[in-house]
């Protein structure tokens, strides 16, 4: 397994988008790969901070629109 190929899997894991087989395979990989485990905890912490910030502060409508447009373009 190549770790650089696992980045997308990591994000899908954090978003609960993996089927059971993919989830188990990725969890086994993280047990054996310190770099991926470290990246997982970094991304989990980042996601948590962002979600807490969003709940604490109102998001400006212009930012929401910019993000929506950027997602449509990608």
Buried (B, 14 or more C-beta within 10 A) or exposed (E): EEEEEBEEBBEBBBEEEBEEEEBEBBEEBBEEBEEBBEBBEEBEEEEEEEEEEEEEEEEEEEEEEEEEEEEEEE
